[in-house]
């Protein structure tokens, strides 16, 4: 049963990574809509130096970062994240080599590209894996500067990437469409991870916390 569960988990991770790669090649790449994090940086590098593929650069930057954070992520999460990064990076370059997608309406590309990426990332995150990038970098920075907010670190790095994209692509629209794509990504990713219905959170303060927790999780089937 444990082996079957692990196989299913890695199948979903690989599927999510492939969806992420297809979304980039079909929607974001042809329209020069920047992604956030290291993937976006790889995209900018590829624009400036076309001989350096996006997927390869993404892997070059991400794999060492994941290995450095091995103790932080844990063995299982590290391995699954390396699988996700490697699959997505190889798929991005392979799909690009097989078919060159043409640019389409940038607004629709930002929405559907971001949503499709959110689906892929949601599948990956649901299996306790990551695609590396700024989220991993933020965790490493917090080791030395624990008072910094993880959300602020990730948002700050994404903003920097979007600004660099504007400079590289020479278009302010690049950052605006990139922002739309990131918002669509976050929305769909949350739906995949947490479901369509909004959740309610209740804090229970009691001296009998273990007993209450046991009833809630075993009898009420609540988290």
C-alpha positions as CSV (number, residue, x, y, z in Angstrom):
1,X,0.0,0.0,0.0
2,X,2.8,2.4,0.9
3,X,4.6,1.7,-2.5
4,X,1.3,2.2,-4.3
5,X,0.8,5.5,-2.5
6,X,4.3,6.7,-3.4
7,X,3.9,5.7,-7.1
8,X,0.6,7.6,-7.3
9,X,2.3,10.6,-5.6
10,X,5.1,10.8,-8.1
11,X,2.8,10.3,-11.0
12,X,0.8,13.4,-9.9
13,X,4.1,15.3,-9.4
14,X,5.2,14.5,-12.9
15,X,1.8,15.3,-14.3
16,X,1.8,18.6,-12.6
17,X,5.3,19.4,-13.9
18,X,4.2,18.5,-17.4
19,X,1.1,20.8,-17.2
20,X,3.4,23.6,-16.0
21,X,5.7,23.1,-18.9
22,X,2.9,23.0,-21.5
23,X,1.3,26.2,-20.0
24,X,4.6,28.0,-20.4
25,X,5.3,27.0,-23.9
26,X,1.7,27.4,-25.1
27,X,0.8,30.7,-23.4
28,X,3.5,32.6,-21.6
29,X,6.6,32.0,-23.6
30,X,5.3,33.1,-27.1
31,X,3.8,36.2,-25.6
32,X,6.8,37.2,-23.5
33,X,4.7,37.1,-20.4
34,X,7.2,36.7,-17.5
35,X,6.8,34.1,-14.8
36,X,7.7,34.8,-11.2
37,X,10.8,33.4,-9.4
38,X,13.7,31.6,-11.0
39,X,11.6,30.4,-13.9
40,X,11.0,34.1,-14.8
41,X,14.7,34.8,-14.5
42,X,15.5,31.9,-16.8
43,X,13.0,33.3,-19.2
44,X,14.8,36.7,-19.2
45,X,18.2,35.1,-19.6
46,X,16.9,33.1,-22.6
47,X,15.5,36.3,-24.2
48,X,18.9,38.0,-23.8
49,X,20.9,34.9,-24.8
50,X,18.7,32.7,-26.9
51,X,21.2,29.8,-27.0
52,X,20.5,29.2,-23.3
53,X,17.2,27.3,-23.1
54,X,14.7,28.3,-20.5
55,X,14.3,24.8,-19.0
56,X,18.0,24.2,-18.8
57,X,18.7,27.5,-17.1
58,X,15.8,26.9,-14.7
59,X,17.3,23.5,-13.7
60,X,20.8,25.0,-13.4
61,X,19.6,27.6,-10.9
62,X,17.1,25.4,-9.1
63,X,18.9,22.1,-8.5
64,X,21.8,23.6,-6.4
65,X,19.3,25.7,-4.5
66,X,17.2,22.6,-3.6
67,X,20.3,20.6,-2.6
68,X,21.5,23.4,-0.3
69,X,18.1,23.4,1.3
70,X,18.1,19.6,1.7
71,X,18.0,19.6,5.5
72,X,15.3,22.2,5.6
73,X,13.0,20.3,3.1
74,X,13.6,16.8,4.4
75,X,14.7,13.8,2.3
76,X,11.3,12.9,0.8
77,X,10.4,16.5,-0.1
78,X,13.9,17.1,-1.5
79,X,13.7,14.1,-3.8
80,X,10.1,14.8,-5.0
81,X,11.0,18.5,-5.6
82,X,14.1,17.5,-7.7
83,X,11.9,15.2,-9.7
84,X,9.4,18.1,-10.3
85,X,12.1,20.6,-11.2
86,X,13.9,18.2,-13.6
87,X,10.6,17.0,-15.3
88,X,9.3,20.6,-15.8
89,X,12.7,21.9,-17.0
90,X,13.3,19.0,-19.5
91,X,9.7,19.2,-20.7
92,X,9.9,23.0,-21.3
93,X,12.9,22.5,-23.6
94,X,11.6,19.3,-25.2
95,X,8.2,20.8,-26.1
96,X,9.9,24.0,-27.4
97,X,12.1,21.8,-29.7
98,X,9.2,19.8,-31.0
99,X,6.8,22.7,-31.6
100,X,7.1,26.4,-31.7
101,X,3.8,27.9,-30.5
102,X,2.7,31.2,-32.0
103,X,1.7,34.3,-29.9
104,X,-2.0,34.8,-29.2
105,X,-4.0,37.4,-27.4
106,X,-1.8,38.3,-24.4
107,X,-4.6,38.9,-22.0
108,X,-6.2,35.5,-22.6
109,X,-2.7,34.0,-22.5
110,X,-2.0,35.5,-19.1
111,X,-5.3,34.2,-17.7
112,X,-5.2,30.7,-19.1
113,X,-1.5,30.3,-18.9
114,X,-1.5,31.4,-15.2
115,X,-4.5,29.2,-14.5
116,X,-2.9,26.2,-16.1
117,X,0.3,26.7,-14.2
118,X,-1.7,27.0,-11.0
119,X,-3.2,23.6,-11.7
120,X,0.2,22.1,-12.2
121,X,1.7,23.7,-9.2
122,X,-1.4,22.7,-7.1
123,X,-0.9,19.0,-8.0
124,X,2.8,19.3,-7.1
125,X,2.2,21.1,-3.8
126,X,-0.5,18.7,-2.8
127,X,2.1,15.9,-2.9
128,X,4.4,17.9,-0.6
129,X,6.8,18.9,-3.3
130,X,7.8,22.2,-4.9
131,X,9.2,23.6,-8.1
132,X,11.9,25.2,-6.2
133,X,12.4,28.9,-7.1
134,X,11.7,31.8,-4.8
135,X,9.7,29.8,-2.2
136,X,12.8,27.7,-1.5
137,X,15.1,30.7,-1.6
138,X,12.8,32.5,0.9
139,X,13.1,29.5,3.3
140,X,16.9,29.7,3.1
141,X,17.0,33.4,3.7
142,X,14.7,33.0,6.8
143,X,17.3,30.7,8.4
144,X,19.6,33.7,8.7
145,X,16.9,36.4,9.0
146,X,14.0,34.7,10.8
147,X,12.2,38.0,11.4
148,X,11.5,38.5,7.7
149,X,8.1,37.4,6.3
150,X,8.1,34.5,3.9
151,X,5.3,36.1,1.9
152,X,7.1,39.4,1.7
153,X,10.3,37.6,0.5
154,X,8.5,35.7,-2.3
155,X,6.5,38.8,-3.3
156,X,9.6,41.0,-3.3
157,X,11.5,38.5,-5.5
158,X,8.6,38.2,-7.9
159,X,8.4,42.0,-8.2
160,X,12.2,42.2,-8.9
161,X,11.8,39.6,-11.7
162,X,8.9,41.5,-13.2
163,X,10.9,44.8,-13.2
164,X,13.8,43.0,-14.8
165,X,11.4,41.6,-17.5
166,X,10.2,45.1,-18.3
167,X,13.8,46.2,-18.7
168,X,14.8,43.1,-20.8
169,X,11.6,43.0,-23.0
170,X,11.3,46.7,-23.2
171,X,7.6,46.6,-22.5
172,X,5.7,47.7,-19.4
173,X,2.9,45.5,-20.5
174,X,5.1,42.5,-19.7
175,X,4.9,43.2,-16.0
176,X,1.2,43.9,-16.1
177,X,0.4,40.7,-17.9
178,X,2.8,38.8,-15.7
179,X,0.9,40.1,-12.7
180,X,-2.4,38.9,-14.1
181,X,-0.8,35.5,-14.7
182,X,0.5,35.3,-11.2
183,X,-3.0,36.2,-9.8
184,X,-4.6,33.5,-11.9
185,X,-1.9,31.0,-10.8
186,X,-2.5,31.7,-7.1
187,X,-6.3,31.5,-7.4
188,X,-6.3,28.1,-9.2
189,X,-3.5,26.7,-7.1
190,X,-5.5,27.5,-3.9
191,X,-8.6,25.8,-5.4
192,X,-6.6,22.7,-6.2
193,X,-5.1,22.6,-2.7
194,X,-8.1,23.7,-0.6
195,X,-11.1,22.9,-2.7
196,X,-13.9,25.0,-4.1
197,X,-15.6,25.8,-0.9
198,X,-14.2,28.5,1.4
199,X,-12.9,27.0,4.7
200,X,-13.7,28.2,8.2
201,X,-11.1,28.2,11.0
202,X,-12.0,28.1,14.7
203,X,-9.5,28.4,17.5
204,X,-10.3,26.3,20.6
205,X,-8.5,27.2,23.8
206,X,-8.8,24.5,26.5
207,X,-6.9,22.6,29.2
208,X,-8.2,19.4,27.6
209,X,-6.8,20.1,24.1
210,X,-5.6,16.6,23.4
211,X,-9.0,15.1,24.1
212,X,-10.8,17.7,22.0
213,X,-8.3,17.2,19.1
214,X,-8.8,13.5,19.1
215,X,-12.6,13.8,18.9
216,X,-12.4,16.4,16.1
217,X,-10.0,14.4,14.0
218,X,-11.3,10.8,14.6
219,X,-15.1,11.3,15.1
220,X,-15.8,14.6,13.3
221,X,-13.1,14.1,10.6
222,X,-12.0,17.7,10.9
223,X,-8.4,19.0,10.4
